[in-house]
Amino acid sequence: MYETSLNTDAVFSRRHALQSAACGFGYMAMSGLASKQSVAAENPLQVKPTHLPPRAKRVIFLFMQGGVSHVDSFDYKPILDQRDGESLQFDDARVLANTGMRGVSKKIMKPLWKFSQHGESGRWASDLFPEMAARVDDMCFLHSMHTQGVAHGPATLFLHCGATNSIRPSMGSWITYGLGSENESLPGFVSISPSAGNGGPRNYGNAFLPAVHQGTAIGRAGRPAKDSTIRDLTHPELSRDRQGRQFDLLRQLNAEQRRERSGDSELDAIINSYELAWRMQGVAPEILDLSQETADTQAMYGLGEKETDNFGRQCLMARRLCESGVRYIQVTYGDNGANPAWDQHSNMPKHGEHAKAVDRPIAGLLKDLKQRGLLEDTIVWWGGEFGRTPYSQGGNGRDHNPGGFTTWLAGGGVRPGFAFGATDEFGHAAVENKVHMHDLHATILHLLGLNHEQLTYRYAGRDFRLTDIHGHVVKEIMA
């Protein structure tokens, strides 16, 4: 028993009792929630002013894991048909990285799909992506991309984080750090069906940025998209009203903890994440419910059809998140296996199967965004971590090619029906108006109103940024 002579006001106040008692409510609530009013005043996801006038508000990144062959899809090289089967000398990226040897003899391999010109812009595209080809007038092609990393792991990390091996924030984290979120009840950054391989969570991680900027994963690669959701959105036993009363009590208790530990960034991050989680329970289930879409819209994305249903659901979910105010949405077409989806070293016809899965959903996404007026201020970014070689590997495949490949952007202030840069006559190396991955990152940030040189975060004694000390804005592609 406690002595009755204790000064309960000075020594053992009710607040201190809750803090100090084993498993006390207040101590447990330290990792819970603070008052809504105090958190709102310091909400790290509130909309922030831009460095310059923005052309876009948000990004949908369609990540083709493994590297689509540009010379079989959007980078037409007639010489590959003319010299198919000939042996020529190339500086192979993998051989060069491993041995330093140049001039390796390789056999030219022609495209497996026929190229033709499309749209009013006359852009070249192959039969690999017939429905995307029909929308080339919406696209801005970058044919001179080059990057760092010969293997999937380093190149994938570089694509998402601007670094091949260091623990750096992903692009979505940088963007929400710079811009905040347009919807206080949803995460600013969502990753749909991310892969566990080649960097895994680091590809949507916050690294040293505040934890609130980490991407929220919905589903994972290799699992059906129809089963993808955000865990624990509903409570199996408690009603919403009862949860609300419980939440209010915890909020009051945690307000005391937050006042005691003002300036504690870890506690603030926990408070903000749980506040967001509570708000999400009220809106996210409806947003993730694709059954609310009309039959025509579902058909536009290929829902209900075996080949397209899975990725169609991912793309439709991305559009619903986009129009609900999510700032950056990663959509991964891939798997969790040892070889990423588009990684055809000895079986290029497999590209055809993957193309059937993504072609209609992506074309449907572009059409849907455009008819809703969302494409004007949404950047759609399509691409992989690198391209593939113009010569064969294993007789009927292509190896990794970080030295030259194609990506495309649509909407958000870029020039539609436009092509920029070029690879050499074989499609092997970027040679004209070269665009490094750092340059692409800088350009996308610029379109969002962010100066990549000013978007910095102080950590471990130095200022970090997505583009490190590199990158220039490719203003030629802007409308």
TIMARMI-268094 format. One line per field, with one value per residue (C-alpha): x, y, z negated; residue number from 1; residue in three letters. Coordinates in pm, 1 decimal, always signed. Layout:
TIMARMI-268094
xx [X  ...]
yy [Y  ...]
zz [Z  ...]
num [NUM  ...]
residu [ala  ...]
END
This chain:
TIMARMI-268094
xx [+0.0  +106.3  +165.5  -127.7  +115.6  +241.2  +185.9  -13.6  -13.2  +365.9  +486.9  +225.5  -17.0  -266.3  -58.0  +260.3  +72.2  -32.6  +321.9  +498.0  +276.9  +376.6  +190.2  +16.4  -224.8  -24.2  +300.8  +142.9  -18.5  +322.0  +331.6  -29.6  -193.7  -171.0  -437.4  -569.9  -535.7  -168.8  -79.8  -266.1  -63.0  +257.6  +127.2  +428.4  +196.6  +16.2  +38.4  +357.6  +450.3  +649.6  +981.7  +837.6  +500.9  +400.3  +273.6  +163.1  +32.7  +97.6  +276.5  +171.3  +482.5  +420.8  +728.1  +803.1  +1028.0  +1313.2  +1357.5  +1139.3  +1327.1  +1318.9  +1431.8  +1126.6  +877.8  +932.0  +1285.5  +1270.6  +1604.2  +1566.1  +1929.7  +1848.8  +1630.9  +1889.8  +2182.6  +2004.8  +2244.2  +2564.7  +2841.4  +2961.8  +3178.0  +2996.3  +3101.7  +2885.2  +2788.3  +2808.1  +3142.5  +3281.4  +3174.2  +3316.7  +3638.0  +3693.8  +3713.6  +3570.4  +3474.4  +3301.8  +3163.5  +2782.7  +2513.9  +2257.8  +1899.4  +1607.7  +1288.3  +1033.8  +745.2  +670.1  +710.8  +483.9  +399.5  +100.1  -114.6  -97.7  +254.0  +372.6  +563.3  +706.6  +579.5  +570.8  +289.6  +411.3  +193.7  -90.1  -320.6  -47.0  +61.6  -283.8  -217.1  +128.4  -13.8  -44.6  +313.3  +648.5  +924.7  +1274.9  +1484.5  +1822.5  +1790.6  +2096.5  +2151.6  +2380.0  +2381.4  +2413.0  +2230.5  +1865.3  +1927.2  +2151.2  +1966.6  +1626.5  +1747.7  +1895.0  +1567.1  +1367.6  +1619.8  +1891.4  +2162.7  +2280.3  +2380.6  +2342.7  +2026.0  +1850.8  +1487.8  +1279.6  +1145.2  +791.1  +925.9  +1117.2  +806.0  +578.0  +853.2  +863.6  +493.7  +290.8  -36.0  -363.7  -571.8  -514.5  -700.4  -473.1  -97.6  +87.1  +278.7  +140.7  +316.7  +81.7  +203.5  +572.1  +828.7  +1022.3  +1334.5  +1596.7  +1580.7  +1235.6  +1095.2  +1389.3  +1226.5  +940.1  +1121.8  +1187.6  +1545.4  +1650.5  +1348.0  +1076.6  +886.0  +559.5  +704.8  +746.7  +534.5  +229.4  +228.8  -96.4  -58.0  +265.4  +403.4  +300.8  -28.5  -366.2  -450.8  -811.5  -686.0  -470.4  -573.4  -434.1  -423.6  -637.0  -862.8  -1156.7  -1184.6  -1340.8  -1506.3  -1546.3  -1799.8  -1684.5  -1859.0  -1687.8  -1350.6  -1412.7  -1468.8  -1157.3  -962.2  -1074.2  -960.2  -617.8  -590.2  -641.2  -386.6  -131.3  -167.9  -4.3  +280.5  +339.4  +357.6  +612.2  +824.5  +791.4  +1043.9  +1069.3  +1066.1  +1018.6  +714.6  +579.3  +618.6  +430.5  +157.8  +115.9  +112.7  -155.4  -360.5  -345.2  -429.6  -743.2  -856.1  -783.2  -1029.1  -1306.7  -1217.4  -975.8  -1217.3  -1442.6  -1153.9  -1012.8  -1353.1  -1329.0  -1682.7  -1808.1  -1675.8  -1911.2  -1899.2  -1762.1  -1477.2  -1388.1  -1386.0  -1158.1  -894.7  -956.1  -1113.1  -1284.5  -1054.0  -790.8  -490.4  -558.7  -762.5  -469.9  -275.0  -600.2  -702.1  -367.8  -405.7  -767.6  -672.3  -398.3  -650.7  -884.9  -595.8  -480.9  -817.2  -841.2  -528.5  -244.5  +69.1  +287.8  +168.1  +403.7  +243.6  +468.9  +429.1  +657.9  +697.2  +897.8  +1093.9  +1467.0  +1414.5  +1198.6  +906.1  +1058.0  +1398.6  +1409.8  +1770.5  +1686.9  +1314.5  +1217.5  +873.5  +784.0  +769.9  +449.1  +275.2  +371.7  +267.2  -82.7  -112.9  -23.1  -104.8  -479.9  -473.6  -212.1  -394.2  -714.7  -549.1  -435.1  -779.6  -956.1  -728.5  -768.3  -1146.8  -1167.0  -936.8  -675.8  -404.2  -347.3  -194.4  -87.8  +245.5  +224.6  +575.0  +633.2  +959.3  +1196.8  +1535.7  +1714.9  +1661.9  +1787.9  +2064.2  +2017.8  +2213.6  +2106.5  +2181.3  +2115.5  +2013.1  +1669.0  +1701.4  +1852.7  +2080.9  +2058.8  +2136.8  +2180.1  +2360.6  +2059.8  +1685.8  +1343.7  +1095.6  +788.7  +595.7  +240.7  +38.3  +156.4  +310.0  +515.3  +493.7  +246.3  +333.4  +697.4  +1025.9  +1351.8  +1702.7  +1825.4  +2035.5  +2287.4  +2176.8  +2157.4  +1979.7  +2277.4  +2393.2  +2238.6  +2419.2  +2192.6  +2051.8  +2139.4  +1913.9  +2056.1  +1825.7  +1931.8  +1811.0  +1473.6  +1434.2  +1524.8  +1277.0  +986.0  +1054.3  +1062.4  +724.2  +589.2  +725.1  +1031.2  +1387.6  +1596.2  +1893.1  +1685.1  +1494.9  +1743.9  +1747.7  +2022.2  +2146.5  +2475.1  +2637.0  +2555.5  +2267.4  +2121.6  +1898.9  +1740.9  +1979.3  +2288.6  +2524.6  +2401.4  +2102.0  +1973.3  +1617.6  +1525.2  +1322.9  +1298.9  +1026.1  +800.8  +486.6]
yy [+0.0  +357.5  +582.9  +817.5  +1102.1  +1109.8  +1439.1  +1299.3  +1628.9  +1664.9  +1303.1  +1068.1  +1260.3  +1073.7  +1147.6  +1010.4  +703.9  +630.3  +690.1  +488.2  +190.9  -130.4  -146.1  +179.9  +321.7  +637.6  +453.9  +225.2  +524.6  +682.1  +490.8  +576.6  +905.8  +1265.7  +1528.7  +1591.3  +1962.6  +1957.5  +1710.2  +1908.7  +2213.7  +2025.3  +1786.1  +1691.4  +1588.1  +1918.0  +2074.1  +2277.0  +2562.0  +2468.6  +2616.3  +2709.6  +2697.0  +2329.4  +2169.7  +1852.7  +1755.2  +1383.1  +1086.7  +734.9  +526.5  +206.0  -0.8  -277.4  -489.9  -660.2  -430.1  -422.7  -456.7  -112.1  -250.0  -478.5  -211.7  +161.9  +215.1  +118.4  +15.6  -109.7  -223.5  -504.7  -669.7  -607.8  -754.7  -1020.5  -1302.4  -1112.9  -1106.2  -758.8  -609.0  -442.9  -306.4  -537.7  -373.9  -691.7  -804.4  -451.9  -431.2  -772.6  -779.9  -433.2  -596.2  -409.5  -518.5  -851.8  -1035.9  -1065.3  -1177.0  -920.7  -1024.5  -867.8  -757.7  -1031.4  -790.4  -576.4  -197.8  +62.9  +429.3  +533.6  +835.9  +1185.2  +1214.8  +912.9  +765.6  +417.9  +129.1  -245.7  -497.8  -596.6  -320.0  -257.9  -72.4  +149.1  +213.1  +357.0  +620.8  +740.3  +1089.6  +1114.7  +999.1  +1170.9  +920.6  +944.7  +723.3  +813.6  +691.7  +550.7  +452.0  +291.2  -72.7  -374.8  -615.5  -584.0  -505.5  -200.3  -70.0  -103.5  +80.8  +350.8  +386.6  +430.4  +596.3  +756.2  +535.9  +180.5  +70.6  +342.0  +352.6  +648.7  +768.5  +656.3  +908.6  +894.1  +976.1  +1276.3  +1400.4  +1377.4  +1539.1  +1826.0  +1864.5  +1700.4  +1524.5  +1647.3  +1416.6  +1408.3  +1076.2  +885.9  +827.0  +1060.9  +769.1  +426.4  +127.4  -122.9  -485.2  -412.9  -688.5  -829.2  -865.9  -627.9  -383.0  -478.8  -224.0  +8.1  +90.8  +257.1  +335.6  +667.4  +588.5  +892.3  +1108.3  +1121.5  +792.2  +952.5  +972.9  +597.4  +438.9  +235.7  -102.8  -246.0  -613.4  -757.1  -894.8  -1250.9  -1225.9  -1164.4  -794.6  -876.6  -973.9  -662.2  -422.5  -232.0  -455.7  -395.2  -133.5  -276.9  -420.7  -767.9  -715.5  -348.1  -118.8  +207.4  +401.6  +203.8  +237.2  +612.2  +635.1  +427.4  +647.8  +966.5  +828.1  +733.5  +1073.4  +1249.3  +1029.4  +1068.7  +1444.5  +1438.5  +1223.6  +1450.3  +1758.7  +1578.7  +1484.2  +1782.5  +1773.5  +1391.6  +1320.4  +944.2  +996.2  +1255.1  +1007.0  +739.7  +984.3  +1096.0  +742.0  +629.7  +941.5  +872.1  +505.0  +606.9  +844.8  +588.1  +344.9  +584.6  +638.9  +375.6  +77.2  +267.1  +388.5  +36.6  -107.3  -138.1  -277.4  +81.2  +144.0  +108.4  -201.8  +7.4  +141.1  -203.5  -334.2  -45.7  -180.4  -545.1  -653.2  -988.8  -1116.0  -1372.2  -1204.4  -849.0  -870.9  -860.2  -563.8  -397.3  -392.9  -238.8  +37.8  +109.7  +125.1  +371.4  +596.7  +589.6  +676.4  +946.3  +1123.0  +1090.9  +1300.1  +1048.2  +1225.1  +937.6  +592.3  +311.1  +26.8  -276.0  -537.4  -810.9  -1105.5  -1221.3  -1484.3  -1493.7  -1356.4  -1041.6  -1045.8  -884.9  -1051.9  -1270.3  -1382.1  -1683.1  -1659.8  -1329.7  -1460.0  -1447.7  -1069.0  -1128.4  -1287.8  -1001.6  -744.5  -894.9  -855.7  -485.0  -336.8  -292.3  -179.9  +89.6  +215.3  +213.9  +413.1  +681.6  +701.5  +711.7  +982.5  +1190.3  +1175.2  +1268.6  +1566.4  +1411.4  +1359.9  +1735.9  +1745.5  +1382.8  +1249.0  +889.3  +739.3  +402.9  +210.8  -41.1  -29.3  -62.5  -188.9  -492.6  -559.1  -553.2  -876.5  -1219.3  -1408.4  -1780.4  -1779.7  -1630.6  -1376.9  -1041.3  -933.8  -625.0  -290.9  +10.2  +211.5  +293.4  +236.5  +398.7  +524.8  +739.8  +1002.3  +1124.4  +1416.1  +1658.1  +1921.5  +1706.1  +1734.7  +1478.1  +1276.7  +1379.5  +1188.4  +1309.6  +1168.7  +862.2  +550.8  +449.7  +275.4  -59.6  +66.4  -24.9  +304.6  +647.6  +891.9  +1191.6  +1421.2  +1164.6  +1151.2  +996.1  +858.3  +1151.6  +1382.5  +1207.1  +1241.0  +1610.3  +1664.8  +1495.3  +1697.8  +2014.3  +1931.8  +1899.6  +2243.1  +2119.9  +2230.4  +1912.9  +2113.0  +2276.2  +1964.9  +1859.6  +1695.8  +1733.5  +1397.6  +1276.2  +1615.6  +1672.9  +1772.3  +1488.4  +1505.3  +1256.7  +1348.9  +1358.9  +1612.0  +1535.8  +1583.6  +1846.7  +1928.6  +1819.2  +2126.9  +2023.7  +1770.3  +2022.6  +2149.8]
zz [+0.0  +64.2  -237.3  -287.4  -356.7  +6.9  +184.0  +473.8  +662.7  +662.2  +648.4  +783.9  +997.9  +1208.6  +1518.4  +1359.4  +1243.1  +1600.1  +1721.5  +1457.8  +1384.8  +1559.1  +1888.5  +1796.1  +2049.0  +2095.5  +2159.6  +2414.8  +2578.5  +2631.8  +2960.5  +3024.2  +3105.1  +2995.6  +3010.4  +3358.3  +3314.8  +3222.3  +3494.5  +3759.1  +3666.5  +3750.3  +4016.4  +4231.7  +4515.2  +4546.6  +4893.2  +4929.1  +5163.9  +5472.7  +5585.2  +5925.2  +6102.5  +6130.3  +6449.4  +6271.6  +5928.9  +5914.0  +6074.4  +6171.4  +6234.8  +6432.4  +6349.3  +6599.4  +6379.0  +6559.4  +6857.9  +7168.9  +7498.2  +7657.4  +7994.5  +7994.3  +7886.7  +7942.5  +8081.0  +8448.4  +8600.0  +8961.0  +8971.7  +8727.8  +8993.7  +9263.3  +9069.0  +8864.5  +8771.0  +8852.2  +8591.0  +8496.0  +8223.7  +7931.3  +7594.2  +7386.8  +7054.7  +6847.9  +6995.7  +6961.7  +6596.3  +6507.7  +6712.1  +6858.4  +7202.7  +7502.1  +7851.0  +7787.1  +8090.7  +8081.5  +8326.7  +8438.3  +8363.6  +8549.5  +8371.5  +8314.9  +8376.5  +8680.1  +8654.0  +8810.6  +8766.5  +8559.1  +8482.1  +8625.8  +8486.1  +8686.8  +8394.1  +8449.2  +8237.0  +8282.7  +8271.9  +7924.3  +7776.1  +8025.8  +7785.5  +7646.3  +8005.1  +8071.8  +7804.3  +7912.9  +7965.5  +7586.2  +7523.9  +7505.9  +7586.9  +7444.2  +7673.8  +7525.7  +7169.1  +6994.5  +6633.9  +6376.3  +6277.8  +6507.4  +6276.1  +6176.8  +5809.5  +5848.5  +6156.2  +5987.0  +5679.9  +5900.6  +6087.3  +5766.1  +5533.9  +5747.0  +5593.7  +5659.7  +5311.5  +5046.1  +4836.6  +4995.6  +4996.9  +5291.5  +5539.9  +5399.2  +5054.1  +5188.6  +5366.9  +5062.9  +4854.8  +5102.6  +5179.9  +4903.2  +4981.1  +5127.4  +4906.7  +4531.2  +4509.3  +4749.4  +4773.3  +5003.2  +5155.5  +5246.2  +5404.0  +5571.6  +5584.5  +5517.4  +5558.1  +5263.2  +5476.7  +5617.3  +5331.7  +5207.5  +4959.3  +5021.2  +5356.5  +5170.2  +4845.9  +4677.7  +4561.1  +4352.5  +4438.6  +4169.5  +4152.7  +4263.5  +4618.3  +4656.7  +4928.2  +4825.9  +4998.3  +5133.5  +5218.6  +5350.6  +5674.2  +5744.9  +5559.1  +5728.1  +5737.6  +5650.6  +5303.4  +5264.2  +4994.0  +4698.8  +4393.5  +4087.3  +4245.3  +4054.0  +3704.6  +3696.1  +3355.4  +3266.0  +3428.9  +3584.0  +3305.2  +3031.9  +3201.7  +3218.1  +2843.8  +2779.7  +3019.0  +2841.1  +2505.0  +2639.5  +2804.6  +2472.0  +2294.2  +2569.7  +2579.4  +2235.7  +2362.8  +2658.8  +2437.4  +2219.1  +2521.7  +2751.5  +3032.5  +3033.8  +3409.1  +3365.8  +3147.1  +3390.0  +3677.4  +3483.9  +3390.2  +3750.7  +3889.0  +3644.0  +3699.9  +4073.5  +4018.7  +3827.7  +4100.6  +4370.3  +4216.8  +4308.9  +4676.5  +4808.0  +4823.5  +5062.7  +5279.4  +5310.6  +5402.1  +5781.3  +5806.6  +5786.8  +6138.4  +6435.5  +6652.1  +6940.0  +6727.3  +6599.0  +6955.2  +7059.1  +6819.7  +6911.3  +6583.4  +6602.7  +6876.7  +6786.4  +6948.5  +6834.2  +6513.1  +6272.3  +6407.2  +6507.9  +6141.8  +6048.1  +6307.3  +6215.6  +5848.4  +5942.0  +6115.5  +5814.1  +5580.4  +5821.5  +5831.4  +5452.0  +5399.2  +5361.9  +5478.0  +5607.2  +5712.3  +5810.9  +6007.4  +6053.4  +6322.7  +6196.9  +5966.4  +5667.3  +5858.6  +5923.8  +6276.8  +6306.2  +6547.0  +6858.1  +6816.4  +7128.1  +7171.2  +7385.8  +7460.1  +7618.5  +7728.8  +7356.5  +7400.0  +7593.3  +7293.9  +7066.0  +7325.4  +7345.8  +6969.2  +6959.8  +7300.6  +7266.1  +6899.5  +6970.3  +7279.2  +7074.7  +6798.0  +7041.2  +7200.6  +6864.1  +6721.8  +7036.1  +7049.0  +6679.7  +6725.4  +6497.0  +6757.1  +6775.4  +6427.9  +6384.9  +6511.3  +6630.8  +6643.8  +6813.1  +6813.3  +6661.2  +6494.4  +6832.4  +7186.7  +7372.5  +7623.5  +8003.0  +8024.5  +7907.6  +7591.9  +7570.0  +7935.0  +7876.2  +7596.7  +7514.3  +7228.0  +7004.2  +7166.9  +6934.6  +7204.3  +7419.5  +7389.4  +7412.3  +7159.1  +7213.3  +7023.4  +7079.1  +6946.3  +6679.2  +6905.0  +7145.0  +7523.0  +7659.7  +7969.1  +7932.0  +7939.8  +7788.4  +7818.2  +7999.6  +7968.3  +8232.7  +8552.7  +8370.1  +8058.4  +7842.2  +7686.9  +7632.7  +7862.1  +7929.4  +7657.4  +7393.9  +7086.2  +6770.4  +6503.5  +6283.2  +6561.6  +6577.5  +6200.3  +6217.0  +6500.1  +6325.2  +6010.2  +6223.0  +6376.2  +6021.5  +5932.3  +5742.9  +5809.0  +5774.8  +5647.1  +5372.8  +5262.3  +4994.1  +4653.6  +4393.6  +4268.0  +4117.8  +4165.2  +4532.6  +4756.1  +4961.8  +5267.0  +5509.0  +5790.1  +5564.3  +5731.1  +6082.4  +6309.3  +6546.4  +6647.4  +6998.9  +7092.4  +7457.7  +7376.1  +7205.2  +7375.7]
num [1  2  3  4  5  6  7  8  9  10  11  12  13  14  15  16  17  18  19  20  21  22  23  24  25  26  27  28  29  30  31  32  33  34  35  36  37  38  39  40  41  42  43  44  45  46  47  48  49  50  51  52  53  54  55  56  57  58  59  60  61  62  63  64  65  66  67  68  69  70  71  72  73  74  75  76  77  78  79  80  81  82  83  84  85  86  87  88  89  90  91  92  93  94  95  96  97  98  99  100  101  102  103  104  105  106  107  108  109  110  111  112  113  114  115  116  117  118  119  120  121  122  123  124  125  126  127  128  129  130  131  132  133  134  135  136  137  138  139  140  141  142  143  144  145  146  147  148  149  150  151  152  153  154  155  156  157  158  159  160  161  162  163  164  165  166  167  168  169  170  171  172  173  174  175  176  177  178  179  180  181  182  183  184  185  186  187  188  189  190  191  192  193  194  195  196  197  198  199  200  201  202  203  204  205  206  207  208  209  210  211  212  213  214  215  216  217  218  219  220  221  222  223  224  225  226  227  228  229  230  231  232  233  234  235  236  237  238  239  240  241  242  243  244  245  246  247  248  249  250  251  252  253  254  255  256  257  258  259  260  261  262  263  264  265  266  267  268  269  270  271  272  273  274  275  276  277  278  279  280  281  282  283  284  285  286  287  288  289  290  291  292  293  294  295  296  297  298  299  300  301  302  303  304  305  306  307  308  309  310  311  312  313  314  315  316  317  318  319  320  321  322  323  324  325  326  327  328  329  330  331  332  333  334  335  336  337  338  339  340  341  342  343  344  345  346  347  348  349  350  351  352  353  354  355  356  357  358  359  360  361  362  363  364  365  366  367  368  369  370  371  372  373  374  375  376  377  378  379  380  381  382  383  384  385  386  387  388  389  390  391  392  393  394  395  396  397  398  399  400  401  402  403  404  405  406  407  408  409  410  411  412  413  414  415  416  417  418  419  420  421  422  423  424  425  426  427  428  429  430  431  432  433  434  435  436  437  438  439  440  441  442  443  444  445  446  447  448  449  450  451  452  453  454  455  456  457  458  459  460  461  462  463  464  465  466  467  468  469  470  471  472  473  474  475  476  477  478  479]
residu [met  tyr  glu  thr  ser  leu  asn  thr  asp  ala  val  phe  ser  arg  arg  his  ala  leu  gln  ser  ala  ala  cys  gly  phe  gly  tyr  met  ala  met  ser  gly  leu  ala  ser  lys  gln  ser  val  ala  ala  glu  asn  pro  leu  gln  val  lys  pro  thr  his  leu  pro  pro  arg  ala  lys  arg  val  ile  phe  leu  phe  met  gln  gly  gly  val  ser  his  val  asp  ser  phe  asp  tyr  lys  pro  ile  leu  asp  gln  arg  asp  gly  glu  ser  leu  gln  phe  asp  asp  ala  arg  val  leu  ala  asn  thr  gly  met  arg  gly  val  ser  lys  lys  ile  met  lys  pro  leu  trp  lys  phe  ser  gln  his  gly  glu  ser  gly  arg  trp  ala  ser  asp  leu  phe  pro  glu  met  ala  ala  arg  val  asp  asp  met  cys  phe  leu  his  ser  met  his  thr  gln  gly  val  ala  his  gly  pro  ala  thr  leu  phe  leu  his  cys  gly  ala  thr  asn  ser  ile  arg  pro  ser  met  gly  ser  trp  ile  thr  tyr  gly  leu  gly  ser  glu  asn  glu  ser  leu  pro  gly  phe  val  ser  ile  ser  pro  ser  ala  gly  asn  gly  gly  pro  arg  asn  tyr  gly  asn  ala  phe  leu  pro  ala  val  his  gln  gly  thr  ala  ile  gly  arg  ala  gly  arg  pro  ala  lys  asp  ser  thr  ile  arg  asp  leu  thr  his  pro  glu  leu  ser  arg  asp  arg  gln  gly  arg  gln  phe  asp  leu  leu  arg  gln  leu  asn  ala  glu  gln  arg  arg  glu  arg  ser  gly  asp  ser  glu  leu  asp  ala  ile  ile  asn  ser  tyr  glu  leu  ala  trp  arg  met  gln  gly  val  ala  pro  glu  ile  leu  asp  leu  ser  gln  glu  thr  ala  asp  thr  gln  ala  met  tyr  gly  leu  gly  glu  lys  glu  thr  asp  asn  phe  gly  arg  gln  cys  leu  met  ala  arg  arg  leu  cys  glu  ser  gly  val  arg  tyr  ile  gln  val  thr  tyr  gly  asp  asn  gly  ala  asn  pro  ala  trp  asp  gln  his  ser  asn  met  pro  lys  his  gly  glu  his  ala  lys  ala  val  asp  arg  pro  ile  ala  gly  leu  leu  lys  asp  leu  lys  gln  arg  gly  leu  leu  glu  asp  thr  ile  val  trp  trp  gly  gly  glu  phe  gly  arg  thr  pro  tyr  ser  gln  gly  gly  asn  gly  arg  asp  his  asn  pro  gly  gly  phe  thr  thr  trp  leu  ala  gly  gly  gly  val  arg  pro  gly  phe  ala  phe  gly  ala  thr  asp  glu  phe  gly  his  ala  ala  val  glu  asn  lys  val  his  met  his  asp  leu  his  ala  thr  ile  leu  his  leu  leu  gly  leu  asn  his  glu  gln  leu  thr  tyr  arg  tyr  ala  gly  arg  asp  phe  arg  leu  thr  asp  ile  his  gly  his  val  val  lys  glu  ile  met  ala]
END
